[in-house]
């Protein structure tokens, strides 16, 4: 987990195979990380102030404990909701990586659908994460990111976020969804490599797995049948408390 500021910024990267280029200029890194921290804080605050929470974020898994207001929901799938704040956060990340806002919005929408569909499938296949697992993982992440080689970048994100305690509360919520995906994708990759290790080189295995994962994601997104939410009534009764 060395040099894992990108894991702070987008913990979803490993799960869906997006390659994020590192930024060489230290000033740019600090500035972008602080802006990213500000974007994360918006997501955290929107969830925190939703005292009259009405809709479960998911019909499966421990992540379903998080609730949102109906007007916060952007898309609804068969088993999971995608919020405006989630899409905005992802779009902000892509803008910070150099995309136009239009390109970033399009990529964020595709990414969010794949990510959330993967979470549902992970839980359905027995790869949920307990509260203790999430806490242990976040504690280890905190320890790693407070090492000297990572601390400056971590501090710049937290500066943008505004509160260190709330930042780690936010990461806990993120990893409720991320850890099941990590475990599920790892199991699929292991199965794929075992089935093809005698016919492919290591490079071919890696390339083949990336193609296989893309196919899996597209299939799962199709199964979720995501639809745009114009008004809370579009969400459906199954997500109501």
Buried (B, 14 or more C-beta within 10 A) or exposed (E): EEEBBBBBBBBBBBBBEBEEEEBEEEEEBBBBBBBBBBBBBBBBBBBEEBEEBBBBBBBBBBBBEBBBBBEBBBBBBBBBBBBBBBBBBBBBBBBBBEBEEEEBBBBBBBBBBBBBBBBBBBBBEEBBBEEEBBEEBBEEBBEBBEEEEBEEBBBBBBBBBBEBEBBBBBBBBBBBBBBBBBBBBEBBBEEBBEEBEEEBEEEEBEEBBEEBBEEBBBEBBEBBEBEEBEEBEEBBEEBEE
